[in-house]
Amino acid sequence: MLKSFSALTAAAVLGLAAVGISATPGDAKNSHASTASRLRCEAVAGTETSLSARHESRVQKKGPRTKFHVAFETTTTDGFAAGQSVAFSVDTVVVGTVALASVDGTLLETAVGFDSKARAGTKRAFPAGFPAVAAGSVVEVAVDGTMVLGCVLASS
């Protein structure tokens, strides 16, 4: 009995040691883990008209980073045309205005994105006056001055 008790004890100790060793790198990594907030929303109307938005804010060892992206997709069958002016707003503040572009015969789309780590040619900086974004912020898209869709950002 003492022999089986010793074997059982040894197995338990080795098992706990293995768990401790495998957890150590993760624990060390998690001591520098980022804190992140991810918000998303989507809205759909008509046959193929949609709005999607996402906001991400995180703090890492390298410092804070914030990203925002919003996209609008539609079709000519929903009454839109390439070249129409599309304005994106967050909590009633217009954050970007772009032209609706044709992807193929009937599919149209446009998007804007911003990054606090903007670099020349690859990422756009947040414009001056960009509103503070939080859960409950309203993202809207207007085409030629008429509001088409809106959604409310929520944790994802």
FENKAKA-V180177 format. One record per run of one state. SS is the DSSP state (H for helix, E for strand, C for the rest). FROM is the first residue (numbers start at 1). TO is the last residue. If there is no record, write none. Layout:
# FENKAKA-V180177
SS,FROM,TO / SS,FROM,TO
This chain:
# FENKAKA-V180177
C,1,1 / H,2,30 / C,31,34 / E,35,45 / C,46,48 / E,49,60 / C,61,62 / E,63,75 / H,76,78 / C,79,84 / E,85,90 / C,91,92 / E,93,99 / C,100,100 / E,101,102 / C,103,106 / E,107,115 / C,116,137 / E,138,143 / C,144,145 / E,146,152 / C,153,153 / E,154,155 / C,156,156
